Amino acid sequence: MYYLWKRVRSIFLDCYFAEATIREGKPCKRIVLHYHDIIFNGTNKENATSAISANATALGKFKFGQLVIFDDPLTEDQNLLSPPVARAQGLYFYDMKSTYNAWFSCTLIFNSTQHTGTINMMGADMMDSETRDLSVVGGTGDFFMTRGIATFTTDTFQGAAYFRLKMDIKLYECY
């Protein structure tokens, strides 16, 4: 038991004192991607990348309570037909009765020659704002234990059918 405790303590201390690249003002890595979301409307199952899995409640007119699950392509440019460099898998739900606002949580999954691994992000998507910052709370692979900010800007919005976000991801903690 003593040797097990000694080994666990050693691993903990190694992780605790591991060197990370932490920059106060300048990100150690920056990635700009475009998130494409096509909501399933009952007839577009070949092209849809997201679906409403819980309907909105009758509490207000801003989709309060609606839950959307997604598996969306991420491209380096604004073109939906460009080859995806990653996928965003997660959910968002509308959580404000007085205006459009969603709580957003997803994992960006990279599997290419350029990057492998994941980036996890979450936070409030205040849709009325021109830009919104969500927290980057971790990652795996090339993005192991990363931290940072993802700034969302709505590029285009076509009603309930399609929207595109620009995701400017700035990582400030890179291992």
Summary of the structure (lengths in Angstrom):
residues: 175
radius of gyration: 18.9
end to end distance: 31.8
largest distance: 62.8
contacts: 477
relative contact order: 0.19
helix: 9%
strand: 53%
